[in-house]
Structure formats: structure tokens, C-alpha cells
């Protein structure tokens, strides 16, 4: 079972992702409603993949990404985003992006690519130990 952390403050978007992830038997969903809680969950729960909204209350998704990338315990986790400025999001280090309204096929392909990347990263770290 792989874990997806979804950091999203919009209940409708959260419900949609909950429905999409429910179609997957290999993924469990954990959600956080703001960037600070998302960072805390990432540090404590070590999800395989993070999906981050950019416009969050408190700290933005961009600020949360920077904190996660600067933390030894979370920098390996691929973080996908739903930015309004796709190029900027990719330049800042988001693994991939999803646009709203979300397309099911795009979501599933991005999730699969992120999980595969996370598995390769974990395997490299395990071999290096």
C-alpha cells in the first residue's frame, strides 16, 4: 500500500481526489487542509507522494515545497502541484502538475509516475545504506 498526502483546503477538490483514489487498491489517501499541517504530516508519516495545492491558507504551497525540499527527511518525496503558473511551478521543483478542473486520466498517470519515481528513489537509498 502506497500513501498519497493531499494538501488542499477546498472540500470539493478533496472529495474529488478521495473518489479517484478510492478506485485504486494500492493507494491510501491522507489529507491536510493547510501547508503547515501538510509539512507536519509529511515529516511524520513519510508519504510516497504529495499532491499540493498552491493557494493554501497560511503558508502557500510554494513555501511548503521549499520547506519540504530543505528538510533531509522529506526532500526525497515527489511533490506534485496544481499551480496557476505551470512553468514557474516546474522551475521551483514541483515533480509534475495537474490542472483544474482535474482530468481523471491525467491524475492517474501523474500518480503512477510519481509512485514509480518514489519507488526508484527508495530503492537507491536502500542500496546506498
N, CA, C and O of each residue as an XYZ file, in Angstrom:
516
protein
N       0.854     -1.184      0.000
C       0.000      0.000      0.000
C       0.889      1.233      0.000
O       1.768      1.370      0.851
N       0.664      2.120     -0.943
C       1.409      3.373     -1.056
C       0.546      4.486     -0.476
O      -0.676      4.359     -0.408
N       1.182      5.574     -0.059
C       0.459      6.670      0.581
C       0.588      7.958     -0.221
O       1.685      8.351     -0.618
N      -0.548      8.609     -0.453
C      -0.625      9.906     -1.102
C      -1.099     10.910     -0.061
O      -2.163     10.732      0.532
N      -0.323     11.956      0.164
C      -0.725     13.065      1.018
C      -1.243     14.164      0.112
O      -0.523     14.640     -0.766
N      -2.493     14.573      0.319
C      -3.102     15.636     -0.472
C      -3.286     16.838      0.433
O      -4.010     16.769      1.426
N      -2.629     17.945      0.092
C      -2.721     19.182      0.866
C      -3.636     20.120      0.086
O      -3.250     20.676     -0.942
N      -4.850     20.284      0.591
C      -5.905     21.006     -0.129
C      -6.904     21.581      0.870
O      -7.343     20.885      1.785
N      -7.259     22.844      0.696
C      -8.232     23.471      1.602
C      -9.639     23.520      1.015
O     -10.572     23.923      1.709
N      -9.815     23.127     -0.227
C     -11.125     23.162     -0.866
C     -11.797     21.797     -0.722
O     -11.318     20.816     -1.290
N     -12.909     21.717      0.035
C     -13.568     20.426      0.264
C     -14.022     19.726     -1.022
O     -13.976     18.498     -1.096
N     -14.454     20.474     -2.021
C     -14.900     19.856     -3.279
C     -13.735     19.176     -3.994
O     -13.883     18.068     -4.510
N     -12.576     19.839     -4.027
C     -11.399     19.229     -4.664
C     -10.945     18.003     -3.885
O     -10.567     16.992     -4.478
N     -10.981     18.087     -2.562
C     -10.607     16.948     -1.725
C     -11.539     15.768     -1.988
O     -11.084     14.630     -2.106
N     -12.818     16.033     -2.078
C     -13.785     14.960     -2.319
C     -13.533     14.285     -3.664
O     -13.633     13.063     -3.775
N     -13.208     15.074     -4.683
C     -12.913     14.502     -5.996
C     -11.705     13.569     -5.920
O     -11.755     12.449     -6.429
N     -10.635     14.016     -5.295
C      -9.436     13.178     -5.195
C      -9.722     11.942     -4.342
O      -9.217     10.859     -4.639
N     -10.520     12.091     -3.294
C     -10.907     10.922     -2.489
C     -11.606      9.882     -3.365
O     -11.335      8.687     -3.248
N     -12.503     10.333     -4.239
C     -13.212      9.419     -5.133
C     -12.266      8.753     -6.129
O     -12.401      7.565     -6.421
N     -11.307      9.524     -6.652
C     -10.346      8.956     -7.604
C      -9.441      7.930     -6.933
O      -9.197      6.855     -7.480
N      -8.950      8.262     -5.761
C      -8.046      7.338     -5.054
C      -8.799      6.091     -4.600
O      -8.203      5.019     -4.495
N     -10.090      6.212     -4.332
C     -10.893      5.054     -3.939
C     -10.933      3.993     -5.044
O     -11.203      2.824     -4.769
N     -10.665      4.396     -6.289
C     -10.621      3.446     -7.403
C      -9.324      2.645     -7.406
O      -9.187      1.678     -8.157
N      -8.389      3.042     -6.577
C      -7.080      2.380     -6.527
C      -6.993      1.525     -5.271
O      -7.256      2.007     -4.170
N      -6.630      0.276     -5.428
C      -6.464     -0.583     -4.260
C      -5.049     -0.497     -3.689
O      -4.780     -1.017     -2.606
N      -4.150      0.159     -4.418
C      -2.750      0.217     -3.991
C      -2.370      1.545     -3.336
O      -1.207      1.744     -2.985
N      -3.335      2.459     -3.165
C      -3.022      3.789     -2.643
C      -4.009      4.148     -1.540
O      -5.219      3.962     -1.676
N      -3.461      4.669     -0.439
C      -4.326      5.234      0.600
C      -4.086      6.729      0.628
O      -2.977      7.196      0.367
N      -5.127      7.474      0.945
C      -5.087      8.925      0.932
C      -5.095      9.476      2.346
O      -5.875      9.049      3.198
N      -4.212     10.429      2.574
C      -4.196     11.223      3.799
C      -4.326     12.665      3.340
O      -3.720     13.050      2.340
N      -5.104     13.466      4.050
C      -5.268     14.846      3.626
C      -4.933     15.822      4.740
O      -5.048     15.512      5.925
N      -4.516     17.007      4.324
C      -4.239     18.121      5.232
C      -4.862     19.353      4.611
O      -4.845     19.518      3.391
N      -5.414     20.224      5.451
C      -6.145     21.377      4.916
C      -5.310     22.641      4.812
O      -5.803     23.661      4.331
N      -4.056     22.601      5.251
C      -3.176     23.762      5.058
C      -1.725     23.302      4.972
O      -1.398     22.157      5.284
N      -0.865     24.221      4.541
C       0.530     23.878      4.302
C       1.281     23.450      5.552
O       2.106     22.539      5.486
N       1.020     24.075      6.673
C       1.729     23.724      7.910
C       1.400     22.304      8.351
O       2.293     21.546      8.730
N       0.133     21.947      8.302
C      -0.264     20.581      8.667
C       0.294     19.602      7.636
O       0.727     18.505      7.989
N       0.284     19.994      6.367
C       0.854     19.136      5.329
C       2.325     18.837      5.580
O       2.762     17.699      5.412
N       3.086     19.837      5.977
C       4.511     19.642      6.281
C       4.659     18.695      7.467
O       5.481     17.780      7.440
N       3.867     18.919      8.497
C       3.917     18.053      9.680
C       3.590     16.607      9.315
O       4.278     15.683      9.750
N       2.532     16.411      8.510
C       2.170     15.059      8.084
C       3.280     14.436      7.240
O       3.592     13.256      7.397
N       3.875     15.224      6.349
C       4.950     14.699      5.502
C       6.126     14.226      6.356
O       6.688     13.159      6.113
N       6.486     15.014      7.340
C       7.610     14.650      8.211
C       7.306     13.408      9.042
O       8.152     12.526      9.186
N       6.103     13.346      9.582
C       5.762     12.261     10.495
C       5.310     10.986      9.804
O       5.598      9.890     10.285
N       4.608     11.108      8.686
C       4.015      9.942      8.042
C       4.808      9.436      6.840
O       4.590      8.314      6.383
N       5.728     10.256      6.324
C       6.570      9.879      5.190
C       5.759      9.279      4.033
O       5.960      8.119      3.674
N       4.848     10.062      3.450
C       4.071      9.541      2.322
C       4.976      9.283      1.120
O       6.081      9.818      1.032
N       4.499      8.472      0.213
C       5.261      8.191     -1.004
C       5.210      9.359     -1.970
O       6.183      9.633     -2.673
N       4.074     10.052     -2.007
C       3.840     11.147     -2.946
C       3.007     12.214     -2.248
O       2.184     11.914     -1.382
N       3.235     13.467     -2.640
C       2.433     14.578     -2.128
C       1.801     15.303     -3.309
O       2.462     15.568     -4.313
N       0.523     15.617     -3.179
C      -0.181     16.470     -4.128
C      -0.520     17.741     -3.366
O      -1.210     17.691     -2.348
N      -0.037     18.884     -3.854
C      -0.120     20.142     -3.115
C      -0.834     21.205     -3.928
O      -0.472     21.490     -5.070
N      -1.856     21.787     -3.313
C      -2.476     22.970     -3.908
C      -1.511     24.134     -3.693
O      -0.789     24.152     -2.696
N      -1.483     25.082     -4.582
C      -0.591     26.234     -4.453
C      -1.177     27.293     -3.532
O      -0.472     27.868     -2.702
N      -2.460     27.545     -3.683
C      -3.113     28.608     -2.916
C      -3.728     28.041     -1.650
O      -4.893     27.646     -1.631
N      -2.927     28.006     -0.594
C      -3.366     27.459      0.690
C      -3.439     28.562      1.731
O      -2.749     29.574      1.613
N      -4.265     28.376      2.744
C      -4.264     29.348      3.849
C      -2.969     29.219      4.652
O      -2.380     28.140      4.717
N      -2.539     30.301      5.251
C      -1.274     30.267      5.991
C      -0.121     30.332      5.023
O       0.031     31.316      4.298
N       0.696     29.292      5.002
C       1.805     29.270      4.053
C       1.321     28.689      2.727
O       0.489     27.782      2.705
N       1.838     29.210      1.643
C       1.425     28.749      0.317
C       2.024     27.388      0.006
O       2.925     26.914      0.698
N       1.509     26.775     -1.041
C       2.070     25.510     -1.497
C       3.518     25.654     -1.933
O       4.308     24.723     -1.781
N       3.870     26.807     -2.470
C       5.256     27.062     -2.878
C       6.163     27.124     -1.653
O       7.243     26.533     -1.647
N       5.727     27.836     -0.618
C       6.516     27.894      0.616
C       6.630     26.510      1.250
O       7.693     26.139      1.747
N       5.544     25.753      1.234
C       5.577     24.400      1.792
C       6.561     23.528      1.016
O       7.319     22.766      1.616
N       6.555     23.633     -0.314
C       7.503     22.875     -1.134
C       8.934     23.213     -0.751
O       9.765     22.317     -0.600
N       9.227     24.493     -0.594
C      10.590     24.908     -0.242
C      11.012     24.334      1.105
O      12.160     23.920      1.268
N      10.107     24.305      2.060
C      10.410     23.721      3.372
C      10.650     22.218      3.236
O      11.595     21.683      3.816
N       9.800     21.542      2.476
C       9.953     20.098      2.287
C      11.253     19.768      1.564
O      11.917     18.790      1.908
N      11.626     20.568      0.570
C      12.867     20.320     -0.168
C      14.104     20.590      0.689
O      15.157     19.996      0.459
N      13.985     21.476      1.668
C      15.109     21.796      2.523
C      15.251     20.881      3.728
O      16.190     21.031      4.509
N      14.345     19.949      3.889
C      14.334     19.049      5.036
C      14.862     17.681      4.609
O      14.327     17.072      3.682
N      15.904     17.199      5.277
C      16.501     15.902      4.955
C      15.468     14.789      4.957
O      15.560     13.860      4.155
N      14.483     14.869      5.847
C      13.523     13.775      5.987
C      12.434     13.776      4.916
O      11.719     12.784      4.769
N      12.295     14.869      4.165
C      11.209     14.938      3.171
C      11.654     15.311      1.762
O      10.845     15.274      0.835
N      12.910     15.667      1.582
C      13.334     16.162      0.267
C      13.227     15.119     -0.838
O      13.193     15.473     -2.016
N      13.174     13.842     -0.476
C      13.076     12.764     -1.465
C      11.652     12.521     -1.965
O      11.463     11.807     -2.950
N      10.658     13.096     -1.311
C       9.263     12.832     -1.657
C       8.864     13.680     -2.868
O       8.986     14.904     -2.817
N       8.390     13.059     -3.955
C       7.940     13.855     -5.095
C       6.678     14.632     -4.730
O       5.723     14.075     -4.188
N       6.694     15.926     -5.036
C       5.562     16.800     -4.742
C       4.984     17.288     -6.062
O       5.664     17.954     -6.844
N       3.729     16.951     -6.299
C       3.005     17.391     -7.492
C       2.161     18.590     -7.111
O       1.768     18.743     -5.954
N       1.886     19.431     -8.078
C       1.166     20.662     -7.768
C       0.061     20.938     -8.760
O      -0.013     20.350     -9.839
N      -0.795     21.856     -8.351
C      -1.830     22.388     -9.223
C      -1.634     23.893     -9.299
O      -2.450     24.658     -8.785
N      -0.532     24.322     -9.953
C      -0.245     25.750     -9.988
C      -1.019     26.481    -11.073
O      -1.439     25.897    -12.072
N      -1.194     27.772    -10.844
C      -1.788     28.588    -11.894
C      -0.728     28.909    -12.954
O      -1.063     29.139    -14.117
N       0.523     28.926    -12.564
C       1.643     29.192    -13.470
C       2.472     27.913    -13.558
O       3.347     27.678    -12.725
N       2.198     27.093    -14.561
C       2.809     25.775    -14.684
C       4.323     25.865    -14.798
O       5.033     25.155    -14.085
N       4.831     26.713    -15.672
C       6.284     26.832    -15.855
C       6.976     27.205    -14.549
O       7.999     26.618    -14.195
N       6.427     28.168    -13.844
C       7.018     28.593    -12.574
C       7.026     27.443    -11.573
O       8.003     27.242    -10.852
N       5.941     26.699    -11.536
C       5.858     25.565    -10.618
C       6.922     24.523    -10.903
O       7.547     24.006     -9.976
N       7.136     24.209    -12.160
C       8.160     23.230    -12.525
C       9.561     23.754    -12.226
O      10.419     23.001    -11.765
N       9.799     25.042    -12.484
C      11.102     25.643    -12.191
C      11.392     25.633    -10.696
O      12.547     25.513    -10.288
N      10.357     25.757     -9.884
C      10.534     25.764     -8.428
C      10.812     24.372     -7.872
O      11.266     24.242     -6.735
N      10.546     23.337     -8.653
C      10.891     21.995     -8.215
C       9.731     21.043     -8.002
O       9.929     19.935     -7.504
N       8.509     21.457     -8.374
C       7.418     20.504     -8.282
C       7.683     19.389     -9.280
O       8.173     19.644    -10.380
N       7.364     18.156     -8.907
C       7.630     16.990     -9.740
C       6.800     17.031    -11.018
O       7.315     16.771    -12.106
N       5.541     17.352    -10.890
C       4.628     17.412    -12.029
C       3.490     18.341    -11.651
O       3.421     18.798    -10.510
N       2.616     18.625    -12.567
C       1.496     19.499    -12.277
C       0.207     18.882    -12.803
O       0.212     18.091    -13.746
N      -0.880     19.259    -12.179
C      -2.218     18.891    -12.631
C      -3.027     20.167    -12.719
O      -2.918     21.035    -11.852
N      -3.821     20.287    -13.738
C      -4.639     21.486    -13.880
C      -6.047     21.221    -13.348
O      -6.507     20.082    -13.279
N      -6.704     22.302    -12.980
C      -8.108     22.221    -12.562
C      -8.948     22.808    -13.681
O      -8.565     23.841    -14.230
N     -10.049     22.220    -14.044
C     -10.601     21.022    -13.426
C      -9.740     19.808    -13.763
O      -9.177     19.712    -14.854
N      -9.651     18.901    -12.825
C      -8.780     17.751    -12.938
C      -9.373     16.711    -13.889
O     -10.574     16.440    -13.875
N      -8.505     16.145    -14.703
C      -8.912     15.060    -15.607
C      -8.469     13.743    -14.984
O      -7.333     13.618    -14.527
N      -9.355     12.775    -14.965
C      -9.091     11.503    -14.293
C      -7.845     10.833    -14.865
O      -6.972     10.400    -14.112
N      -7.756     10.746    -16.182
C      -6.605     10.076    -16.799
C      -5.300     10.775    -16.432
O      -4.315     10.110    -16.110
N      -5.279     12.103    -16.475
C      -4.075     12.851    -16.114
C      -3.700     12.609    -14.652
O      -2.527     12.431    -14.323
N      -4.709     12.604    -13.783
C      -4.453     12.362    -12.363
C      -3.823     10.986    -12.162
O      -2.812     10.865    -11.470
N      -4.403      9.959    -12.755
C      -3.901      8.588    -12.577
C      -2.502      8.434    -13.175
O      -1.654      7.766    -12.583
N      -2.248      9.034    -14.330
C      -0.918      8.941    -14.939
C       0.124      9.650    -14.073
O       1.230      9.143    -13.889
N      -0.225     10.808    -13.550
C       0.694     11.542    -12.683
C       0.947     10.773    -11.402
O       2.083     10.706    -10.933
N      -0.090     10.194    -10.836
C       0.071      9.397     -9.619
C       0.977      8.198     -9.884
O       1.872      7.916     -9.087
N       0.760      7.494    -10.985
C       1.601      6.344    -11.328
C       3.061      6.759    -11.526
O       3.966      6.089    -11.027
N       3.298      7.851    -12.245
C       4.668      8.319    -12.475
C       5.337      8.725    -11.164
O       6.520      8.457    -10.957
N       4.588      9.359    -10.295
C       5.142      9.791     -9.011
C       5.462      8.604     -8.116
O       6.501      8.585     -7.456
N       4.577      7.617     -8.089
C       4.822      6.422     -7.281
C       6.028      5.644     -7.805
O       6.820      5.123     -7.020
N       6.169      5.565     -9.129
C       7.328      4.883     -9.712
C       8.613      5.613     -9.356
O       9.616      4.978     -9.030
N       8.594      6.934     -9.415
C       9.763      7.729     -9.035
C      10.093      7.508     -7.562
O      11.257      7.328     -7.203
N       9.074      7.521     -6.714
C       9.286      7.314     -5.276
C       9.886      5.939     -5.004
O      10.760      5.804     -4.147
N       9.432      4.930     -5.715
C       9.961      3.578     -5.535
C      11.424      3.498     -5.970
O      12.240      2.867     -5.297
N      11.757      4.138     -7.098
C      13.158      4.139     -7.556
C      14.051      4.865     -6.554
O      15.157      4.413     -6.258
N      13.569      5.984     -6.039
C      14.342      6.761     -5.060
C      14.567      5.943     -3.788
O      15.674      5.921     -3.250
N      13.531      5.279     -3.313
C      13.640      4.451     -2.109
C      14.613      3.302     -2.340
O      15.391      2.967     -1.447
N      14.584      2.698     -3.513
C      15.494      1.591     -3.818
C      16.944      2.082     -3.846
O      17.836      1.400     -3.341
N      17.184      3.260     -4.432
C      18.546      3.806     -4.466
C      19.052      4.105     -3.071
O      20.211      3.833     -2.756
N      18.194      4.665     -2.231
C      18.588      4.981     -0.859
C      18.875      3.726     -0.068
O      19.795      3.697      0.749
N      18.087      2.678     -0.308
C      18.284      1.414      0.393
C      19.606      0.755     -0.012
O      20.322      0.214      0.831
N      19.918      0.807     -1.292
C      21.180      0.246     -1.785
C      22.363      1.031     -1.247
O      23.406      0.450     -0.945
N      22.216      2.335     -1.123
C      23.300      3.194     -0.655
C      23.589      3.065      0.831
O      24.620      3.551      1.296
N      22.719      2.431      1.580
C      22.921      2.332      3.042
C      23.879      1.224      3.401
O      24.157      1.006      4.580
